[in-house]
Amino acid sequence: MVRRFGRGGAKPKPGSVWGMYRMIFFQVRSQWKGMIVAMISIVAVSLLQFVVPQFSQYTIDKLIPAKQYGDLAWIAVCFALTAVLLGIFNYASSMALATVGQQAVHELRTRLYRHLQSLDLGFYDRSRTGDLMSRVTNDVGMLQQLVSSGMMTVVTDLFTFVAVVAYMMWEDWELTLIVLATFPLMVTATRFFSKRIRAAFRRTQESVAEVSNHLQDTLSSIRLMKISATEEYESERFEQRSAVNRDANLAAVKLRAVYEPTIDMLTYAGTAAVLIVGALHTMDGALTIGKIVAFLAYLRLLQNPIRRISRTLNTVQQSAAAYDRIVEVLDTRPQIVEKEDAVVLPELRGHVEFRDVGFAYQPNSPVLRNFNLELRPGTVTAIVGSSGAGKSTIAHLISRFYDPQSGTIEIDGVPLPDLNLKSLRSRMGLVSQDVVLLNGTVRENIVYGAPEATEEMMIEAARAAHAHEFIVSLPQGYDSQIGERGVKLSGGQKQRLSIARALLRDPGLLILDEATSALDTESERAIQAALEDLLTGRTSLVIAHRLSTIRRADVIHVLERGVIVESGTHEELLERQGKYKHLYDLQFPQSSKSEPRSPRQDRAIPVQAR
């Protein structure tokens, strides 16, 4: 699959260094003014470097034999002026290229992040968070290093190289050919080492990703490590991954340590050949001393770019390895694709229908089989079943986190793939057992997803969620920091913030996913009271494990191995003496010995979801 890069639609070949440079430049085509300044400065630097040896030749061949002492001052002034101009143009080219390059890196990092946001949950199921973080930070950082230094060096040196070779051929083609005779060997050595250096840096980048993965996994689970007393075990695992990274870096350094002296040896061989042949021509009178000095100076100008380019190869190949990993992400296409003419729902009534839906996360492991389900507007539908029955999968499919392999799902009469995803999800609410809170303030977490909400609306939602009382008791009230993932709050407090967030969005369709299964009785009662307001007048899907929380549901479906095996109200299902009655007896062994109370006599609030 070919990925189009930049505004210009250039198509870089994956794994191509030229493709990497084209991607960077096409990212910043709008920065053409800065690129013009950079190119003018680079040309000026090359011309000034070209002039300096001419001063030396003129001094040796003209001023010294004629003993023109007065002109030496002008030569000094010329050297000083040239040095000042070189400094000015080097500064201008460095700043211009750095500005253009940094803009390219900024746009690439932003584009990579936006692309990650567009990918479906299936991609994240297959990927590790630490590896993705490494690509956005470390890999893009490698390209930033190339842009900041290596790109300017390569562009400047290539221009200088071409200009000097042209002049040397015009001045003395024989000496120039002697110098150029070493270049095929340099090119061969560069091609030989570059592939190996790039592979070595690819392994280095992958080992960095493994270190990042380990850090992300362990630091986010630090409480589990502490209670399990596995600090030493995890430290040893981290040491092993760090050792792999160390060895990968040493392998790359070893290749570079061989490559750079090889290039230096070839350049010194060329210098020795020019010096010997030039000396013979000078002795024969074919060349003047000033001319051979100037020629040697040009030779240094010619060889310096070669040395620098050879040393820059390290940065280029490291960046190319990072570029490959970035392109792998950018070339990934989401499986959940929104149609161009997708239907935008003006409002969500919440009429959901599953028709003969089949779904599997992995081939040959179906989760739902010919599944049929209807959620009627304004009603509460509950789904119960054992773990792995497919309950949470139903919520994932309604949210269109995944698409079924067969069958259709409709919401308000519109097939799910035809709906605008933003209009769908912005009108849905989810309250789950695993509450997701951001590292920020209480206020930021409640209004997340509803930035247009006013202060009054936020407080009203918090009151309805029975959260206002504990929020105002915090040191800074609604501006209190809750810590990463709400670590400074209790489980019940985090859950009530989640409910307040859902209430503030005023969803037409609400999904409760085991919302109280991990809470104590007191917290559960407070949250059930909050959910009573949340459920009123909405289409609600309650995915439950505790049967005590779903007695008020309008209809209860029992799910087993991806198939609904029983449906009815709480009383109807108990009377059938089927799977639901079996689950009820397991959870309430004492109640099973007597007549269960009517759900009208004991109306628990449906809360659970999973």
Summary of the structure (lengths in Angstrom):
residues: 610
radius of gyration: 35.4
end to end distance: 37.4
largest distance: 125.9
contacts: 1976
relative contact order: 0.08
helix: 64%
strand: 11%
